[in-house]
Amino acid sequence: MNKVFQNADEAVHDIKNNQTIMLGGFGLCGIPEKSIEALVKKGVTGLTCISNNAGVDDFGIGLMLKQKQVKKMISSYVGENKEFERQLLSGELEVDLIPQGTLAERCRAAGAGIPAFYTPAGVGTEVAEGKETRVFNDKVYLMEEAFDSDFALIKAWKGDRYGNLIFKDTARNFNTMMAMAGKITIAEVEELVPLGELDANQIHVPGIFVHRIFEGKDYEKRIEQRTTRPRD
């Protein structure tokens, strides 16, 4: 099975309107920016996006929001995007805010084949509305369901043509869990290396979870906020 695609446009060719996609990354760290650019070019709409955050106005998922491609955001933190705020307050965008640990576990559960789990996060808040609760050892827990996504778009540092992936530092974040959770996982990498070059002991995501892989070019690697102290 050939998993290697020439570019992002080819890799996302069959993502359609009204599908659900996971997008790895934390802030702007480790986001699948080339896949996002390809979706912007493709012009698909009505998407439900599962991502820790919604990018910024001119980068990441923010580009998709600007083109009105996103119908619903399922996220944990969304405070860096003015267009997101505008669409939310105007009722143009449906938003499901989830505690960050719950977001991560719903991704992990999907990859592990676990349909639901119980967590104390969100008990007694709006997060609990309409959800089943149970008591374990005198403590109330919410039942949360695993995600169901058509595609997972992730970014790694290095990969080979079998789809084995290595992430660099904190760019691992949500990428590893989402790689396991998508029905079709598309990985973009900074460097596509020959088979055997990756140390098997260092691989973070085995190729069995990756269906498509391509090498991206000219990554920006932006920083959301840079804070420095003045020089003396």
PyRosetta script that sets phi, psi and omega in degrees:
from pyrosetta import init, pose_from_sequence

init()
pose = pose_from_sequence("MNKVFQNADEAVHDIKNNQTIMLGGFGLCGIPEKSIEALVKKGVTGLTCISNNAGVDDFGIGLMLKQKQVKKMISSYVGENKEFERQLLSGELEVDLIPQGTLAERCRAAGAGIPAFYTPAGVGTEVAEGKETRVFNDKVYLMEEAFDSDFALIKAWKGDRYGNLIFKDTARNFNTMMAMAGKITIAEVEELVPLGELDANQIHVPGIFVHRIFEGKDYEKRIEQRTTRPRD")
pose.set_psi(1, 122.8)
pose.set_omega(1, 179.2)
pose.set_phi(2, -87.1)
pose.set_psi(2, 115.2)
pose.set_omega(2, -179.0)
pose.set_phi(3, -96.9)
pose.set_psi(3, -9.9)
pose.set_omega(3, -173.3)
pose.set_phi(4, -83.7)
pose.set_psi(4, 127.4)
pose.set_omega(4, 175.4)
pose.set_phi(5, -114.6)
pose.set_psi(5, 153.0)
pose.set_omega(5, -174.7)
pose.set_phi(6, -70.4)
pose.set_psi(6, -33.3)
pose.set_omega(6, -176.3)
pose.set_phi(7, -161.1)
pose.set_psi(7, 178.9)
pose.set_omega(7, -177.5)
pose.set_phi(8, -65.5)
pose.set_psi(8, -38.6)
pose.set_omega(8, -178.9)
pose.set_phi(9, -58.0)
pose.set_psi(9, -43.0)
pose.set_omega(9, 179.6)
pose.set_phi(10, -70.0)
pose.set_psi(10, -37.6)
pose.set_omega(10, -175.9)
pose.set_phi(11, -67.1)
pose.set_psi(11, -33.5)
pose.set_omega(11, -176.5)
pose.set_phi(12, -101.6)
pose.set_psi(12, 17.3)
pose.set_omega(12, -170.2)
pose.set_phi(13, -58.0)
pose.set_psi(13, -31.1)
pose.set_omega(13, -174.8)
pose.set_phi(14, -105.1)
pose.set_psi(14, 13.6)
pose.set_omega(14, 171.1)
pose.set_phi(15, -73.3)
pose.set_psi(15, 125.9)
pose.set_omega(15, -172.4)
pose.set_phi(16, -114.0)
pose.set_psi(16, 170.0)
pose.set_omega(16, 175.9)
pose.set_phi(17, -57.2)
pose.set_psi(17, 146.4)
pose.set_omega(17, 172.1)
pose.set_phi(18, 67.5)
pose.set_psi(18, 20.8)
pose.set_omega(18, 176.0)
pose.set_phi(19, -94.8)
pose.set_psi(19, 167.3)
pose.set_omega(19, 179.1)
pose.set_phi(20, -107.3)
pose.set_psi(20, 128.3)
pose.set_omega(20, -179.0)
pose.set_phi(21, -130.1)
pose.set_psi(21, 142.1)
pose.set_omega(21, 170.8)
pose.set_phi(22, -94.4)
pose.set_psi(22, 142.5)
pose.set_omega(22, 177.2)
pose.set_phi(23, -130.2)
pose.set_psi(23, 117.5)
pose.set_omega(23, -178.6)
pose.set_phi(24, -69.7)
pose.set_psi(24, 172.4)
pose.set_omega(24, 179.2)
pose.set_phi(25, 118.3)
pose.set_psi(25, 163.0)
pose.set_omega(25, 177.4)
pose.set_phi(26, -141.9)
pose.set_psi(26, 112.5)
pose.set_omega(26, -168.1)
pose.set_phi(27, 67.3)
pose.set_psi(27, -125.4)
pose.set_omega(27, 174.7)
pose.set_phi(28, -107.8)
pose.set_psi(28, 11.6)
pose.set_omega(28, -177.2)
pose.set_phi(29, -90.3)
pose.set_psi(29, 117.2)
pose.set_omega(29, 176.7)
pose.set_phi(30, 75.9)
pose.set_psi(30, 25.1)
pose.set_omega(30, 179.4)
pose.set_phi(31, -82.8)
pose.set_psi(31, 149.5)
pose.set_omega(31, 179.2)
pose.set_phi(32, -79.0)
pose.set_psi(32, 69.3)
pose.set_omega(32, -168.6)
pose.set_phi(33, -65.8)
pose.set_psi(33, -33.7)
pose.set_omega(33, 179.7)
pose.set_phi(34, -72.2)
pose.set_psi(34, -37.1)
pose.set_omega(34, 175.8)
pose.set_phi(35, -65.4)
pose.set_psi(35, -39.3)
pose.set_omega(35, 177.6)
pose.set_phi(36, -63.3)
pose.set_psi(36, -45.1)
pose.set_omega(36, 178.0)
pose.set_phi(37, -58.4)
pose.set_psi(37, -39.2)
pose.set_omega(37, 179.0)
pose.set_phi(38, -66.3)
pose.set_psi(38, -37.3)
pose.set_omega(38, 178.0)
pose.set_phi(39, -68.7)
pose.set_psi(39, -36.2)
pose.set_omega(39, 176.2)
pose.set_phi(40, -62.1)
pose.set_psi(40, -44.6)
pose.set_omega(40, 178.9)
pose.set_phi(41, -65.1)
pose.set_psi(41, -38.4)
pose.set_omega(41, -178.4)
pose.set_phi(42, -68.5)
pose.set_psi(42, -32.4)
pose.set_omega(42, 175.1)
pose.set_phi(43, 80.4)
pose.set_psi(43, 18.0)
pose.set_omega(43, 178.1)
pose.set_phi(44, -63.7)
pose.set_psi(44, 149.5)
pose.set_omega(44, -176.6)
pose.set_phi(45, -131.3)
pose.set_psi(45, 172.9)
pose.set_omega(45, 176.5)
pose.set_phi(46, 70.6)
pose.set_psi(46, 23.2)
pose.set_omega(46, -175.0)
pose.set_phi(47, -78.1)
pose.set_psi(47, 143.6)
pose.set_omega(47, 166.7)
pose.set_phi(48, -102.2)
pose.set_psi(48, 119.1)
pose.set_omega(48, -174.8)
pose.set_phi(49, -110.2)
pose.set_psi(49, 124.9)
pose.set_omega(49, 175.7)
pose.set_phi(50, -103.1)
pose.set_psi(50, 112.5)
pose.set_omega(50, -176.7)
pose.set_phi(51, -156.7)
pose.set_psi(51, 147.7)
pose.set_omega(51, 178.9)
pose.set_phi(52, -55.4)
pose.set_psi(52, -36.7)
pose.set_omega(52, -178.4)
pose.set_phi(53, -145.4)
pose.set_psi(53, -178.8)
pose.set_omega(53, -173.8)
pose.set_phi(54, -115.5)
pose.set_psi(54, 28.4)
pose.set_omega(54, 178.4)
pose.set_phi(55, 66.9)
pose.set_psi(55, -159.8)
pose.set_omega(55, 174.3)
pose.set_phi(56, -121.6)
pose.set_psi(56, 176.0)
pose.set_omega(56, -170.9)
pose.set_phi(57, -58.0)
pose.set_psi(57, -35.5)
pose.set_omega(57, -173.8)
pose.set_phi(58, -117.6)
pose.set_psi(58, 21.8)
pose.set_omega(58, -178.7)
pose.set_phi(59, -158.3)
pose.set_psi(59, 151.6)
pose.set_omega(59, 179.2)
pose.set_phi(60, 66.9)
pose.set_psi(60, -145.9)
pose.set_omega(60, -178.2)
pose.set_phi(61, -60.6)
pose.set_psi(61, -22.3)
pose.set_omega(61, 176.2)
pose.set_phi(62, -54.5)
pose.set_psi(62, -33.2)
pose.set_omega(62, 177.7)
pose.set_phi(63, -66.2)
pose.set_psi(63, -36.9)
pose.set_omega(63, 178.8)
pose.set_phi(64, -72.5)
pose.set_psi(64, -37.1)
pose.set_omega(64, 176.5)
pose.set_phi(65, -63.7)
pose.set_psi(65, -39.0)
pose.set_omega(65, -179.3)
pose.set_phi(66, -61.0)
pose.set_psi(66, -33.9)
pose.set_omega(66, 179.8)
pose.set_phi(67, -91.8)
pose.set_psi(67, 8.6)
pose.set_omega(67, 179.0)
pose.set_phi(68, 59.3)
pose.set_psi(68, 39.2)
pose.set_omega(68, 179.7)
pose.set_phi(69, -90.3)
pose.set_psi(69, -15.7)
pose.set_omega(69, -174.3)
pose.set_phi(70, -103.1)
pose.set_psi(70, 123.4)
pose.set_omega(70, 177.2)
pose.set_phi(71, -88.4)
pose.set_psi(71, -38.2)
pose.set_omega(71, -175.9)
pose.set_phi(72, -144.1)
pose.set_psi(72, 137.0)
pose.set_omega(72, 173.8)
pose.set_phi(73, -110.9)
pose.set_psi(73, 128.8)
pose.set_omega(73, 172.1)
pose.set_phi(74, -112.2)
pose.set_psi(74, 106.8)
pose.set_omega(74, -167.9)
pose.set_phi(75, -144.3)
pose.set_psi(75, 174.1)
pose.set_omega(75, 176.7)
pose.set_phi(76, -110.4)
pose.set_psi(76, -40.3)
pose.set_omega(76, -178.1)
pose.set_phi(77, -137.3)
pose.set_psi(77, 129.2)
pose.set_omega(77, -174.7)
pose.set_phi(78, -137.5)
pose.set_psi(78, 28.1)
pose.set_omega(78, -169.8)
pose.set_phi(79, -85.3)
pose.set_psi(79, 4.6)
pose.set_omega(79, -175.6)
pose.set_phi(80, -109.3)
pose.set_psi(80, 12.9)
pose.set_omega(80, -171.2)
pose.set_phi(81, -129.7)
pose.set_psi(81, 108.9)
pose.set_omega(81, -177.8)
pose.set_phi(82, -69.3)
pose.set_psi(82, -36.2)
pose.set_omega(82, 179.0)
pose.set_phi(83, -67.5)
pose.set_psi(83, -36.9)
pose.set_omega(83, 174.0)
pose.set_phi(84, -58.7)
pose.set_psi(84, -48.5)
pose.set_omega(84, -180.0)
pose.set_phi(85, -59.1)
pose.set_psi(85, -44.1)
pose.set_omega(85, -179.1)
pose.set_phi(86, -62.1)
pose.set_psi(86, -45.9)
pose.set_omega(86, -179.0)
pose.set_phi(87, -67.3)
pose.set_psi(87, -36.3)
pose.set_omega(87, 177.9)
pose.set_phi(88, -64.3)
pose.set_psi(88, -49.8)
pose.set_omega(88, -176.1)
pose.set_phi(89, -68.8)
pose.set_psi(89, -27.3)
pose.set_omega(89, -179.4)
pose.set_phi(90, -87.1)
pose.set_psi(90, -6.7)
pose.set_omega(90, 179.8)
pose.set_phi(91, 83.2)
pose.set_psi(91, 10.1)
pose.set_omega(91, -179.9)
pose.set_phi(92, -79.0)
pose.set_psi(92, -22.1)
pose.set_omega(92, -173.4)
pose.set_phi(93, -126.0)
pose.set_psi(93, 129.6)
pose.set_omega(93, 174.6)
pose.set_phi(94, -85.7)
pose.set_psi(94, 134.7)
pose.set_omega(94, -175.5)
pose.set_phi(95, -131.8)
pose.set_psi(95, 132.8)
pose.set_omega(95, 174.9)
pose.set_phi(96, -119.8)
pose.set_psi(96, 102.9)
pose.set_omega(96, 179.8)
pose.set_phi(97, -88.2)
pose.set_psi(97, 130.3)
pose.set_omega(97, -173.1)
pose.set_phi(98, -128.3)
pose.set_psi(98, 138.4)
pose.set_omega(98, 173.5)
pose.set_phi(99, -52.7)
pose.set_psi(99, 141.1)
pose.set_omega(99, -171.6)
pose.set_phi(100, -59.8)
pose.set_psi(100, -40.4)
pose.set_omega(100, 178.1)
pose.set_phi(101, -65.0)
pose.set_psi(101, -36.9)
pose.set_omega(101, 178.0)
pose.set_phi(102, -67.6)
pose.set_psi(102, -40.0)
pose.set_omega(102, 176.8)
pose.set_phi(103, -58.5)
pose.set_psi(103, -46.5)
pose.set_omega(103, -180.0)
pose.set_phi(104, -62.9)
pose.set_psi(104, -43.1)
pose.set_omega(104, -177.1)
pose.set_phi(105, -70.8)
pose.set_psi(105, -32.8)
pose.set_omega(105, 176.6)
pose.set_phi(106, -67.1)
pose.set_psi(106, -32.6)
pose.set_omega(106, 173.4)
pose.set_phi(107, -68.2)
pose.set_psi(107, -48.5)
pose.set_omega(107, -176.8)
pose.set_phi(108, -62.9)
pose.set_psi(108, -41.1)
pose.set_omega(108, -179.7)
pose.set_phi(109, -62.5)
pose.set_psi(109, -39.3)
pose.set_omega(109, 178.8)
pose.set_phi(110, -60.6)
pose.set_psi(110, -43.6)
pose.set_omega(110, 179.8)
pose.set_phi(111, -68.9)
pose.set_psi(111, -27.9)
pose.set_omega(111, -178.4)
pose.set_phi(112, -91.0)
pose.set_psi(112, -2.1)
pose.set_omega(112, -179.6)
pose.set_phi(113, 75.9)
pose.set_psi(113, 23.8)
pose.set_omega(113, 179.1)
pose.set_phi(114, -98.8)
pose.set_psi(114, 116.9)
pose.set_omega(114, -173.1)
pose.set_phi(115, -70.9)
pose.set_psi(115, -27.9)
pose.set_omega(115, -177.4)
pose.set_phi(116, -161.9)
pose.set_psi(116, 164.1)
pose.set_omega(116, 179.4)
pose.set_phi(117, -153.7)
pose.set_psi(117, 169.5)
pose.set_omega(117, 179.6)
pose.set_phi(118, -112.7)
pose.set_psi(118, 139.6)
pose.set_omega(118, -179.4)
pose.set_phi(119, -144.4)
pose.set_psi(119, 147.6)
pose.set_omega(119, 176.7)
pose.set_phi(120, -80.8)
pose.set_psi(120, -14.5)
pose.set_omega(120, -176.8)
pose.set_phi(121, -64.6)
pose.set_psi(121, 125.7)
pose.set_omega(121, 177.4)
pose.set_phi(122, 96.1)
pose.set_psi(122, -6.8)
pose.set_omega(122, 178.5)
pose.set_phi(123, -60.7)
pose.set_psi(123, 132.8)
pose.set_omega(123, 178.8)
pose.set_phi(124, 81.9)
pose.set_psi(124, 8.3)
pose.set_omega(124, 179.5)
pose.set_phi(125, -123.1)
pose.set_psi(125, -178.8)
pose.set_omega(125, 177.6)
pose.set_phi(126, -61.1)
pose.set_psi(126, -25.4)
pose.set_omega(126, 179.4)
pose.set_phi(127, -59.0)
pose.set_psi(127, -29.1)
pose.set_omega(127, -175.0)
pose.set_phi(128, -83.9)
pose.set_psi(128, -8.7)
pose.set_omega(128, -174.1)
pose.set_phi(129, -61.3)
pose.set_psi(129, 125.9)
pose.set_omega(129, 176.6)
pose.set_phi(130, 78.3)
pose.set_psi(130, 7.5)
pose.set_omega(130, -177.6)
pose.set_phi(131, -108.6)
pose.set_psi(131, 148.7)
pose.set_omega(131, 178.4)
pose.set_phi(132, -68.7)
pose.set_psi(132, 141.4)
pose.set_omega(132, 175.3)
pose.set_phi(133, -124.3)
pose.set_psi(133, 152.0)
pose.set_omega(133, 174.4)
pose.set_phi(134, -141.8)
pose.set_psi(134, 156.2)
pose.set_omega(134, 179.9)
pose.set_phi(135, -106.7)
pose.set_psi(135, 126.1)
pose.set_omega(135, 174.8)
pose.set_phi(136, -124.8)
pose.set_psi(136, 123.1)
pose.set_omega(136, -179.6)
pose.set_phi(137, 51.6)
pose.set_psi(137, 46.0)
pose.set_omega(137, 176.6)
pose.set_phi(138, 67.2)
pose.set_psi(138, 18.5)
pose.set_omega(138, 178.3)
pose.set_phi(139, -125.0)
pose.set_psi(139, 138.9)
pose.set_omega(139, -176.9)
pose.set_phi(140, -86.2)
pose.set_psi(140, 136.9)
pose.set_omega(140, 179.1)
pose.set_phi(141, -129.1)
pose.set_psi(141, 148.5)
pose.set_omega(141, 174.0)
pose.set_phi(142, -93.7)
pose.set_psi(142, 146.4)
pose.set_omega(142, 170.3)
pose.set_phi(143, -92.0)
pose.set_psi(143, 125.8)
pose.set_omega(143, 177.3)
pose.set_phi(144, -117.9)
pose.set_psi(144, 139.3)
pose.set_omega(144, -178.4)
pose.set_phi(145, -94.1)
pose.set_psi(145, 148.4)
pose.set_omega(145, 175.4)
pose.set_phi(146, -65.3)
pose.set_psi(146, 152.5)
pose.set_omega(146, 178.2)
pose.set_phi(147, -72.2)
pose.set_psi(147, 157.9)
pose.set_omega(147, 174.8)
pose.set_phi(148, -130.3)
pose.set_psi(148, 104.1)
pose.set_omega(148, -175.8)
pose.set_phi(149, -122.5)
pose.set_psi(149, 145.3)
pose.set_omega(149, 178.9)
pose.set_phi(150, -75.5)
pose.set_psi(150, -39.4)
pose.set_omega(150, -178.8)
pose.set_phi(151, -136.5)
pose.set_psi(151, 152.0)
pose.set_omega(151, 168.8)
pose.set_phi(152, -123.7)
pose.set_psi(152, 124.9)
pose.set_omega(152, 179.1)
pose.set_phi(153, -108.8)
pose.set_psi(153, 119.2)
pose.set_omega(153, -175.7)
pose.set_phi(154, -133.0)
pose.set_psi(154, 165.6)
pose.set_omega(154, 179.3)
pose.set_phi(155, -132.0)
pose.set_psi(155, 133.2)
pose.set_omega(155, 178.1)
pose.set_phi(156, -125.9)
pose.set_psi(156, 169.3)
pose.set_omega(156, 178.3)
pose.set_phi(157, -78.1)
pose.set_psi(157, -54.6)
pose.set_omega(157, 179.7)
pose.set_phi(158, -132.2)
pose.set_psi(158, 151.5)
pose.set_omega(158, 175.5)
pose.set_phi(159, -156.4)
pose.set_psi(159, 163.0)
pose.set_omega(159, 175.3)
pose.set_phi(160, -117.5)
pose.set_psi(160, 177.4)
pose.set_omega(160, -172.7)
pose.set_phi(161, -70.7)
pose.set_psi(161, -11.5)
pose.set_omega(161, 172.6)
pose.set_phi(162, -83.8)
pose.set_psi(162, -9.5)
pose.set_omega(162, 178.8)
pose.set_phi(163, 95.4)
pose.set_psi(163, 5.7)
pose.set_omega(163, 174.6)
pose.set_phi(164, -66.8)
pose.set_psi(164, 136.3)
pose.set_omega(164, -171.5)
pose.set_phi(165, -127.8)
pose.set_psi(165, 146.0)
pose.set_omega(165, 171.1)
pose.set_phi(166, -128.0)
pose.set_psi(166, 131.7)
pose.set_omega(166, 177.6)
pose.set_phi(167, -103.0)
pose.set_psi(167, 156.8)
pose.set_omega(167, -179.0)
pose.set_phi(168, -107.9)
pose.set_psi(168, 119.2)
pose.set_omega(168, 174.9)
pose.set_phi(169, 53.9)
pose.set_psi(169, -134.1)
pose.set_omega(169, -173.2)
pose.set_phi(170, -73.7)
pose.set_psi(170, -6.0)
pose.set_omega(170, 178.1)
pose.set_phi(171, -67.3)
pose.set_psi(171, -8.0)
pose.set_omega(171, 176.2)
pose.set_phi(172, -65.4)
pose.set_psi(172, -47.2)
pose.set_omega(172, 178.9)
pose.set_phi(173, 18.4)
pose.set_psi(173, -118.6)
pose.set_omega(173, -176.9)
pose.set_phi(174, -81.0)
pose.set_psi(174, -9.2)
pose.set_omega(174, -174.3)
pose.set_phi(175, -60.0)
pose.set_psi(175, -42.5)
pose.set_omega(175, -175.7)
pose.set_phi(176, -65.1)
pose.set_psi(176, -42.5)
pose.set_omega(176, -179.6)
pose.set_phi(177, -68.3)
pose.set_psi(177, -41.5)
pose.set_omega(177, -178.8)
pose.set_phi(178, -69.3)
pose.set_psi(178, -31.6)
pose.set_omega(178, 178.3)
pose.set_phi(179, -58.8)
pose.set_psi(179, -34.9)
pose.set_omega(179, -178.8)
pose.set_phi(180, -81.4)
pose.set_psi(180, -17.9)
pose.set_omega(180, -167.7)
pose.set_phi(181, -97.0)
pose.set_psi(181, -22.3)
pose.set_omega(181, -176.1)
pose.set_phi(182, -77.9)
pose.set_psi(182, 145.4)
pose.set_omega(182, 173.6)
pose.set_phi(183, -62.2)
pose.set_psi(183, -39.9)
pose.set_omega(183, 172.2)
pose.set_phi(184, -126.9)
pose.set_psi(184, 120.2)
pose.set_omega(184, -179.2)
pose.set_phi(185, -105.7)
pose.set_psi(185, 125.0)
pose.set_omega(185, 179.2)
pose.set_phi(186, -111.2)
pose.set_psi(186, 119.0)
pose.set_omega(186, -178.6)
pose.set_phi(187, -110.1)
pose.set_psi(187, 128.9)
pose.set_omega(187, 169.9)
pose.set_phi(188, -105.4)
pose.set_psi(188, 141.2)
pose.set_omega(188, -176.3)
pose.set_phi(189, -129.8)
pose.set_psi(189, 153.0)
pose.set_omega(189, 175.5)
pose.set_phi(190, -74.0)
pose.set_psi(190, -29.2)
pose.set_omega(190, -179.1)
pose.set_phi(191, -143.9)
pose.set_psi(191, 121.6)
pose.set_omega(191, 175.8)
pose.set_phi(192, -97.3)
pose.set_psi(192, 114.4)
pose.set_omega(192, -171.5)
pose.set_phi(193, -107.1)
pose.set_psi(193, 160.8)
pose.set_omega(193, 178.2)
pose.set_phi(194, -65.6)
pose.set_psi(194, 155.7)
pose.set_omega(194, 175.8)
pose.set_phi(195, -58.1)
pose.set_psi(195, 138.3)
pose.set_omega(195, 178.9)
pose.set_phi(196, 92.8)
pose.set_psi(196, -12.3)
pose.set_omega(196, -179.0)
pose.set_phi(197, -77.9)
pose.set_psi(197, -29.9)
pose.set_omega(197, 179.3)
pose.set_phi(198, -78.4)
pose.set_psi(198, 135.3)
pose.set_omega(198, 175.8)
pose.set_phi(199, -72.0)
pose.set_psi(199, 119.4)
pose.set_omega(199, -177.3)
pose.set_phi(200, -56.8)
pose.set_psi(200, -29.2)
pose.set_omega(200, -179.7)
pose.set_phi(201, -76.2)
pose.set_psi(201, -11.0)
pose.set_omega(201, -177.5)
pose.set_phi(202, -106.9)
pose.set_psi(202, -2.5)
pose.set_omega(202, -176.5)
pose.set_phi(203, -71.0)
pose.set_psi(203, 129.9)
pose.set_omega(203, -178.3)
pose.set_phi(204, -92.9)
pose.set_psi(204, -34.8)
pose.set_omega(204, 177.3)
pose.set_phi(205, -128.6)
pose.set_psi(205, 117.1)
pose.set_omega(205, 176.8)
pose.set_phi(206, -67.5)
pose.set_psi(206, 148.9)
pose.set_omega(206, -176.5)
pose.set_phi(207, -61.2)
pose.set_psi(207, -17.8)
pose.set_omega(207, -179.8)
pose.set_phi(208, -61.3)
pose.set_psi(208, -23.5)
pose.set_omega(208, -179.2)
pose.set_phi(209, -90.5)
pose.set_psi(209, -10.1)
pose.set_omega(209, -174.0)
pose.set_phi(210, -107.0)
pose.set_psi(210, 127.3)
pose.set_omega(210, -177.9)
pose.set_phi(211, -98.9)
pose.set_psi(211, -30.9)
pose.set_omega(211, -179.3)
pose.set_phi(212, -140.0)
pose.set_psi(212, 146.7)
pose.set_omega(212, 180.0)
pose.set_phi(213, -146.0)
pose.set_psi(213, 142.6)
pose.set_omega(213, 174.7)
pose.set_phi(214, -147.6)
pose.set_psi(214, 157.0)
pose.set_omega(214, 178.7)
pose.set_phi(215, -95.2)
pose.set_psi(215, 123.1)
pose.set_omega(215, 178.6)
pose.set_phi(216, -89.4)
pose.set_psi(216, 163.6)
pose.set_omega(216, -179.5)
pose.set_phi(217, -127.1)
pose.set_psi(217, 151.4)
pose.set_omega(217, 170.5)
pose.set_phi(218, 55.2)
pose.set_psi(218, 54.9)
pose.set_omega(218, 177.4)
pose.set_phi(219, -71.0)
pose.set_psi(219, 138.5)
pose.set_omega(219, -178.2)
pose.set_phi(220, -82.5)
pose.set_psi(220, -39.0)
pose.set_omega(220, -179.3)
pose.set_phi(221, 52.3)
pose.set_psi(221, 56.9)
pose.set_omega(221, -178.9)
pose.set_phi(222, -70.3)
pose.set_psi(222, 161.0)
pose.set_omega(222, 173.7)
pose.set_phi(223, -115.5)
pose.set_psi(223, 130.3)
pose.set_omega(223, -177.6)
pose.set_phi(224, -62.5)
pose.set_psi(224, -52.0)
pose.set_omega(224, -179.6)
pose.set_phi(225, -138.3)
pose.set_psi(225, 125.6)
pose.set_omega(225, 178.3)
pose.set_phi(226, -106.9)
pose.set_psi(226, 120.7)
pose.set_omega(226, -179.2)
pose.set_phi(227, -117.7)
pose.set_psi(227, 122.2)
pose.set_omega(227, 179.4)
pose.set_phi(228, -132.0)
pose.set_psi(228, 156.8)
pose.set_omega(228, 177.1)
pose.set_phi(229, -94.2)
pose.set_psi(229, 147.6)
pose.set_omega(229, -179.6)
pose.set_phi(230, -65.1)
pose.set_psi(230, 145.2)
pose.set_omega(230, 175.8)
pose.set_phi(231, -71.5)
pose.set_psi(231, 151.5)
pose.set_omega(231, 177.5)
pose.set_phi(232, -68.0)
pose.dump_pdb("model.pdb")
